[in-house]
Amino acid sequence: MTIEIRNPSADNWRAAMLTAMAVFADEPRDDDFDRFTKTLVRERFYAAYDGDAPVGTAADFPFTLTVPGGELAAGGVTWVAVLPTHRRQGILTELMRRELADLHEREEPLAVLWASEAAIYGRFGYGLAAPHFEMEADRSRFALRDDPGPRGKVRMLPLEDAVEPCMRVYDRVRPTIPGFIARTRVWWEQFRLSDPEQWRRGASPKYAAIVELDGEPAAYAIYRIKQEWRQGFSHSEVRLVEALAANSTAERDLWRFVFGIDLIARVEGRLDPASPLFLMVVDARSLNLRASEGLWLRIVDIEGALRGRTYGGDGEIVLDVRDEFCPWNAGRWRVGGEIERTDADADLELDVADLASVYLGAFTFSRLAAADRVREVKEGALARADDLFRTPRPPYCPEDF
Ligand SMILES: CC(C)(COP(=O)(O)OP(=O)(O)OC[C@H]1O[C@@H](n2cnc3c(N)ncnc32)[C@H](O)[C@@H]1OP(=O)(O)O)[C@@H](O)C(=O)NCCC(=O)NCCS
């Protein structure tokens, strides 16, 4: 079987998308095609062809990702699918190879993704980069500690009117949290505040609530309600799509609102690992938090990636990085002061996927070493490297794509 990877022509794009939709068992709908043709670029959409038939796809959104102390271009990998007739014959591997080579050629130093299954992407050099919590909170036990009472005002807005205030809050927070992705107005309209019926999965339409402090938007909750009644009582749940606050006063008002909605038994949703909520409530256990692996990161161009973030202290470290899938990265790199290739002896040895786990601040070298994923070649190197890469807070990515 000969498989060719290419960017589908304008005429063939829809057929390639149909292939991926069949893999995910999504019903093809015009509004979905429309949404993706508005947000994807054809040069970043790859299809694997068996003759004229598309049998696999991969694509990447042109994202800007917040990294410690700055932001960098990152391919947002999506639409990864291979038809059941063609699986386990190396097609995904070839799609990944081509996509990463193109990102490298365009000098985009990073690629990020959310994995349908956690076992798929490590082999391509992706590492766990921004774990989060999944919350399943018991609303009946919710109470804020030392509650000074509401400070602001909460307004429910039609989704189209929520775009502007949500953007204001998000854009204030985004530079402060590694893992956040810059969102255009089109992205807000097409994804975060879009509400096609096929995304509801039995729950209500999306609602948007904006917390205002001194007349300024300072937090928002976008959510749905999944109704359930049993024997005369409501067991309904709030399903958070996204909840974000720009400061601690707004954060408290935000959660007071979310947990104050009547007829709700549970509040479910994704939580920032550094969320103050855990420390704001009387009964942290009742939040029922479960750690989940979150965003994956691939360092496509190690030099650009290392130069694009900031470091603590004035130490220096030499990393010996293995990278079989993108061999241009492999070798020894000096970090701290100048960032450059070097012939100097290595302080630490690690795989490029493990460097990705440190890069945004999710893990330390010491923690990876404790799992036998980093080797300390020179004594004391782990502590020096941890000082250098230390960040003020863990990363978080509030949206999958
Ligand atoms: C995941 C998927 C794209 C893999 O495509 P594929 O063409 O079969 O993958 P490849 O043949 O290139 O596999 C490469 C390697 O990854 C492994 N692999 C592939 N899919 C895997 C999975 N789901 N879990 C564990 N390992 C997997 C293969 O066994 C192979 O390992 P090997 O090199 O040791 O032999 C395909 O199974 C699929 O479309 N799944 C459903 C949709 C999906 O989950 N997409 C990912 C969205 S994030």
The ligand as an ORCA input file, in Angstrom:
! r2SCAN-3c Opt
* xyz 0 1
  C      -4.785      7.100     17.198
  C      -4.732      6.824     15.692
  C      -4.713      8.156     14.934
  C      -3.450      6.018     15.396
  O      -3.274      5.928     13.999
  P      -2.365      4.760     13.343
  O      -2.147      5.133     11.917
  O      -2.983      3.449     13.643
  O      -1.011      4.891     14.159
  P       0.419      4.301     13.732
  O       0.200      3.034     12.913
  O       1.249      5.346     13.103
  O       0.981      3.940     15.173
  C       2.249      4.288     15.605
  C       2.503      3.637     16.948
  O       1.574      4.141     17.904
  C       0.870      3.077     18.513
  N      -0.517      3.533     18.727
  C      -1.336      4.052     17.806
  N      -2.518      4.351     18.364
  C      -2.424      4.009     19.664
  C      -3.338      4.083     20.744
  N      -4.574      4.550     20.585
  N      -2.914      3.651     21.955
  C      -1.664      3.152     22.111
  N      -0.743      3.078     21.102
  C      -1.143      3.493     19.898
  C       0.927      1.957     17.508
  O       0.735      0.711     18.122
  C       2.310      2.121     16.938
  O       3.241      1.581     17.845
  P       4.603      0.879     17.346
  O       5.360      1.960     16.608
  O       5.254      0.459     18.629
  O       4.168     -0.220     16.461
  C      -5.957      5.993     15.223
  O      -5.988      4.796     15.949
  C      -7.284      6.710     15.401
  O      -7.731      7.397     14.484
  N      -7.928      6.549     16.581
  C      -9.229      7.161     16.845
  C      -9.171      8.697     16.837
  C      -8.202      9.237     17.848
  O      -8.166      8.805     18.994
  N      -7.400     10.230     17.422
  C      -6.450     10.909     18.270
  C      -7.049     12.211     18.675
  S      -6.051     13.071     19.858
*
